[in-house]
Amino acid sequence: MASPDPSFQNLMSVNDAAAMFRRPSRKNDPPHTKANHTQNNRVVNKWKRELLEKVAVNGKIPAATVTPLWNLYIGGLEIPSTIQNYDLTPTVEEKQLHYWRDYFEKADLKDLWELGKPMVGLGWAVILKFIRFHDTTNKYKCIYEGSDDPYDWYSKSLAKRDLFLETNLPFWTLEQFQDIFEMVTVFLGFQTGPQQ
């Protein structure tokens, strides 16, 4: 019998897990920073109460599950809002999506240079918006739809762990996406001008 994953043998108290995500406010922090820290800490306290304490055994959880549980909880707060308000953002039309998908599948760096950073950036934004919304929609349908109870989300997520391991791509394999992503981000991040 294989030994269990060692990361799951390291237990952490729910208090320590929550403390990792709290942000202290400092005397000289700007007002918006203080307000963000306050709101973040409220969300962390709710996460601890509504999810961590419910999945913990004797007040402890596997250390390796802390960040996934945070992502699951935050998704439950943000994903339904994204679905409800999606029509308030610029739409990705099928014609645009097909054009840019085809373009990035065939393009090399020379093509990106010929098109220029502004257009490559706008085209890549079309692709990323569609991929994000596809991934968000899948998570909503499989995990969050029909419930606002974080423990329900947790229970559903146990059968759908793959949804949180990597982005659910509507097209391209992960390897294709990574190759294109690297090419585009290197191109967009390349600074022209004198060397320093």
Secondary structure by P-SEA (a helix, b strand, c coil): cccccccccccccaaaaaaaabbbbcccccaaaaaaaaaaaaaaaaaaaaccccccccccccccaaaaaaaaaaaaacaaaaaacccccccccaaaaaaaaaaaacccaaaaaaacaaaaaaaaaaaaaaaaaaaaaaaaaccccccccaaaaaaaaaaccccccccccccccaaaaaaaaaaaaaaaaccccccc
